Amino acid sequence: MSATRIHDLVGIGIGPFNLGLACLAEPLDLDAVFLDQADGFRWHHGMMLEGSTIQVPFLADLVSMADPTSPFSFLNYLKQRGRLYPFYIRESFYPLRAEYDAYCRWAAEQLTALRWGRRVTEVSYEASEDCFVVRAALADGTLEELRARHVVLGIGTEPKVPAALADVADRVVHSADYLHRRDELASSPSIAIVGSGQSAAEIYRDLLEEVDVHEYRLDWITRSPRFFPMEYTKLTLEMTSPEYTEHFHGLPLALRDRLGREQRGLYKGISGELIDDIYDTLYRKSAARPVPTTLLTDTELVAASWNPDASEFVLRLRHNQLGEEYDRRVASVVLATGYAPRVPAFLDPLGELVARDDLGRLDVALDYSIDGGRRRLFVQNGEEHTHGLTAPDLGFGAWRNANILAAITGGEPYAIERRIAFQEFGVPGDAAVPGDAVASSSVPAVPSVPAAAAEAVAAR
């Protein structure tokens, strides 16, 4: 490959979002390359519990919400695997988690733009050629250098460890590694699960089934006031829309952060079916004998230490309603505390070309660019603080990719929905303004994504 070749696009990281971008870019006249340090596609293998499903319908695949005719759709995967009719007869919109992972690997195997085993070490900007330079290390130690007009960062998030556990982080098990450590956990005399969402519930349910076989004590600790179900009503789902994303993006930073905390229950809750199944399992097992388990709500983990003499953790817990603190001793701790976005060090050579907010986070524009309006550097699933709950939503990934491709191509290769919600999230455009005439339009204060893409074309 010539060192002077300049690609239209280099994607860094190949998770579901950049994999979807690669699928949508495949039929376009784009010179695109995608890099990942792994040797192949893997999606949450540490939580691939038998029978577990993803929490969004099958239309939230890699491509369908942008192009339902794409050969990379989940339905086409089922057709090619001879499983379309069984899926139809099953009458569930929600694919198995293992099935979704297999679907993504099937799509990845068909793409020639993916390059595995490449760990990106640096991204810089070459002014003389007006392009980014992406440097990556291969497993054998050799270095590869690519040039690109556009870069899309899709490295995803990393397991989050609460500050209270920072000193013992190397001894706990994060949900990302749960299945790889399950046998080890089962041999433990006591296990505490820390977390509030679906992963915590799935791990608790899995360990609960064997609690009387392995005879461990099982605790579930959550700072939430209750084991709340994910809110999945239709008008609430309208918040995963272009309109709400635009509304959220236009809010002040402090208000966005507050809303982000308040809205976690909209997408980090537990499926109601699983909550009921946990209760039914507790009921069934308690009919034979008391179940050695404790469920602790409104309880926050404030500190933790390791006692080597007793081979156990000492967890300092606080009951938030009562304001009382107490210690609980446990041999093993499983964290289902989610994931946090990361700003990779390999962006450091770009310096001020990367826009950041007052807290040092990526300052992601409405069109998902992070280069201060140049619209050449984009991020996927790193914008929850700027765009809200659509950032990690699989169902919104194809829409975001359609907008990124619009900015890159200067057109609209995939039709972009601009208005889909029945409700208004801000002040209606025809609202009467006190002491003034009725507003004549509902043009938002923040440019729409398609408008931003058009401005990018004009600026190039």
Backbone hydrogen bonds, N-H to C=O, Kabsch-Sander energy under -0.5 kcal/mol:
donor,donor_aa,acceptor,acceptor_aa,energy
5,R,2,S,-1.2
7,H,5,R,-0.6
7,H,147,R,-3.0
8,D,31,D,-1.6
9,L,31,D,-1.8
10,V,150,H,-2.0
11,G,33,V,-3.0
12,I,152,V,-2.6
13,G,11,G,-0.6
13,G,35,L,-3.4
15,G,154,G,-0.5
19,L,15,G,-2.5
20,G,16,P,-2.1
21,L,17,F,-1.9
22,A,18,N,-2.3
23,C,19,L,-2.1
24,L,20,G,-2.3
25,A,21,L,-2.1
26,E,22,A,-1.4
28,L,25,A,-1.4
30,L,28,L,-2.1
32,A,30,L,-1.0
33,V,9,L,-2.0
34,F,113,A,-2.8
35,L,11,G,-2.9
36,D,115,R,-1.6
47,M,44,H,-1.8
48,M,45,H,-1.2
49,L,47,M,-2.0
52,S,49,L,-2.0
54,I,95,P,-2.2
58,F,93,F,-2.0
60,A,57,P,-2.2
61,D,59,L,-1.1
66,A,63,V,-2.3
67,D,63,V,-3.1
70,S,67,D,-1.8
73,S,70,S,-1.3
77,Y,73,S,-1.9
78,L,74,F,-2.4
79,K,75,L,-2.4
80,Q,76,N,-2.9
81,R,77,Y,-1.6
82,G,79,K,-1.2
83,R,78,L,-3.2
84,L,78,L,-0.8
87,F,83,R,-2.1
88,Y,84,L,-2.1
89,I,85,Y,-2.8
90,R,86,P,-1.9
91,E,87,F,-0.9
91,E,88,Y,-0.7
92,S,87,F,-0.6
97,R,52,S,-3.4
100,Y,96,L,-2.5
101,D,97,R,-2.2
102,A,98,A,-2.2
103,Y,99,E,-2.3
104,C,100,Y,-2.3
105,R,101,D,-2.1
106,W,102,A,-2.3
107,A,103,Y,-2.4
108,A,104,C,-2.5
109,E,105,R,-2.0
110,Q,106,W,-0.6
110,Q,107,A,-1.1
111,L,108,A,-1.2
115,R,34,F,-2.7
117,G,38,A,-3.0
118,R,36,D,-2.8
119,R,137,A,-2.7
120,V,118,R,-0.7
121,T,135,R,-2.7
122,E,135,R,-1.5
123,V,346,F,-2.4
124,S,133,V,-2.4
126,E,131,C,-3.3
127,A,125,Y,-0.8
129,E,126,E,-0.7
130,D,126,E,-0.9
131,C,126,E,-1.7
132,F,148,A,-3.3
133,V,124,S,-2.8
134,V,132,F,-0.5
134,V,146,L,-3.4
135,R,122,E,-2.9
135,R,133,V,-0.6
136,A,144,E,-2.8
137,A,119,R,-2.9
138,L,142,T,-3.0
139,A,117,G,-0.6
141,G,138,L,-2.1
144,E,136,A,-3.2
146,L,134,V,-3.0
147,R,5,R,-0.6
148,A,132,F,-2.2
149,R,7,H,-2.5
150,H,8,D,-0.7
151,V,376,R,-2.2
152,V,10,V,-2.0
153,L,151,V,-0.5
153,L,378,F,-3.1
154,G,12,I,-3.2
154,G,152,V,-0.6
156,G,380,Q,-0.5
158,E,340,A,-2.6
160,K,338,G,-2.6
165,L,162,P,-1.9
166,A,163,A,-1.6
168,V,165,L,-1.4
169,A,166,A,-0.9
171,R,168,V,-2.2
172,V,168,V,-0.8
172,V,169,A,-0.5
173,V,333,V,-2.5
174,H,172,V,-0.5
175,S,335,L,-2.6
177,D,174,H,-2.4
178,Y,175,S,-1.5
179,L,46,G,-2.4
181,R,177,D,-1.1
181,R,178,Y,-1.3
182,R,178,Y,-0.6
182,R,179,L,-0.6
185,L,181,R,-2.3
186,A,182,R,-2.5
187,S,183,D,-1.0
187,S,184,E,-0.5
188,S,185,L,-2.0
191,I,217,R,-3.0
192,A,332,S,-2.3
193,I,219,D,-2.5
194,V,192,A,-0.5
194,V,334,V,-2.8
195,G,193,I,-0.5
195,G,221,I,-2.3
196,S,336,A,-0.5
197,G,336,A,-0.5
198,Q,269,G,-0.7
201,A,197,G,-2.1
202,E,198,Q,-2.8
203,I,199,S,-2.4
204,Y,200,A,-2.6
205,R,201,A,-2.6
206,D,202,E,-2.1
207,L,203,I,-2.7
208,L,204,Y,-2.6
209,E,205,R,-1.4
210,E,206,D,-0.6
210,E,207,L,-0.7
211,V,208,L,-1.2
213,V,210,E,-0.8
214,H,210,E,-2.6
215,E,211,V,-0.9
216,Y,211,V,-0.6
217,R,189,P,-2.2
218,L,292,P,-2.4
219,D,191,I,-2.9
219,D,217,R,-0.5
220,W,294,T,-2.4
221,I,193,I,-3.4
222,T,220,W,-0.5
222,T,296,L,-2.7
228,F,226,R,-1.5
230,M,270,I,-2.5
231,E,265,G,-1.1
232,Y,230,M,-0.6
237,L,233,T,-2.2
238,E,234,K,-0.8
239,M,236,T,-2.1
240,T,237,L,-2.0
241,S,239,M,-1.2
245,T,241,S,-2.3
246,E,242,P,-2.3
247,H,243,E,-2.4
248,F,244,Y,-3.3
249,H,245,T,-2.4
250,G,246,E,-1.4
251,L,248,F,-1.5
256,R,252,P,-2.5
257,D,253,L,-2.4
258,R,254,A,-1.9
259,L,255,L,-2.7
260,G,256,R,-2.5
261,R,257,D,-1.6
262,E,258,R,-2.2
263,Q,259,L,-2.3
264,R,261,R,-0.9
265,G,262,E,-0.5
266,L,263,Q,-2.1
267,Y,264,R,-1.3
268,K,264,R,-2.5
270,I,228,F,-1.9
275,I,271,S,-2.0
276,D,272,G,-2.2
277,D,273,E,-2.0
278,I,274,L,-2.5
279,Y,275,I,-2.0
280,D,276,D,-2.7
281,T,277,D,-2.3
282,L,278,I,-2.4
283,Y,279,Y,-2.7
284,R,280,D,-2.7
285,K,281,T,-2.6
286,S,282,L,-2.2
287,A,283,Y,-0.9
287,A,284,R,-0.6
288,A,285,K,-1.1
289,R,285,K,-1.5
293,T,291,V,-2.6
294,T,218,L,-1.9
296,L,220,W,-3.3
296,L,294,T,-0.6
297,T,295,L,-0.6
298,D,224,S,-3.3
299,T,222,T,-2.5
300,E,318,R,-2.9
302,V,300,E,-0.7
302,V,316,R,-2.6
303,A,316,R,-1.2
304,A,164,A,-0.7
305,S,314,V,-1.4
307,N,312,E,-3.2
311,S,307,N,-1.1
312,E,307,N,-1.6
313,F,330,V,-3.5
314,V,305,S,-2.7
315,L,313,F,-0.6
315,L,328,R,-2.8
316,R,303,A,-2.9
316,R,314,V,-0.5
317,L,315,L,-0.7
317,L,326,Y,-3.2
318,R,300,E,-2.4
319,H,324,E,-3.0
320,N,298,D,-2.6
320,N,318,R,-0.8
323,G,319,H,-2.5
324,E,319,H,-0.8
326,Y,317,L,-2.4
328,R,315,L,-2.3
330,V,313,F,-1.8
332,S,190,S,-1.5
334,V,192,A,-3.0
335,L,173,V,-3.2
335,L,333,V,-0.5
336,A,194,V,-3.3
336,A,334,V,-0.6
340,A,158,E,-2.9
342,R,156,G,-0.6
347,L,344,P,-1.6
348,D,345,A,-2.1
350,L,347,L,-2.1
351,G,348,D,-2.0
353,L,350,L,-2.3
354,V,351,G,-1.5
355,A,353,L,-0.6
355,A,370,I,-2.6
357,D,361,R,-2.5
360,G,357,D,-1.9
363,D,355,A,-2.6
364,V,362,L,-1.2
365,A,363,D,-0.5
365,A,369,S,-3.0
368,Y,365,A,-2.3
370,I,377,L,-2.9
374,R,371,D,-1.0
378,F,151,V,-2.8
379,V,368,Y,-2.0
380,Q,153,L,-2.6
386,T,383,E,-1.2
387,H,383,E,-3.4
388,G,383,E,-0.6
388,G,384,E,-1.4
390,T,387,H,-0.6
391,A,388,G,-1.9
393,D,390,T,-0.7
396,F,393,D,-1.4
397,G,393,D,-0.6
397,G,394,L,-0.8
398,A,394,L,-0.5
400,R,396,F,-2.2
401,N,397,G,-2.5
402,A,398,A,-2.2
403,N,399,W,-1.7
404,I,400,R,-2.3
405,L,401,N,-2.6
406,A,402,A,-1.5
407,A,403,N,-2.0
408,I,404,I,-2.1
409,T,405,L,-2.6
410,G,406,A,-1.8
417,E,415,A,-0.6
431,A,428,P,-1.8
433,V,437,A,-0.6
436,D,433,V,-2.3
439,A,431,A,-1.3
452,A,448,S,-2.3
453,A,449,V,-2.3
454,A,450,P,-2.1
455,E,451,A,-2.3
456,A,452,A,-1.9
457,V,453,A,-1.8
458,A,454,A,-1.9
459,A,455,E,-1.7
460,R,456,A,-1.0
460,R,457,V,-0.6
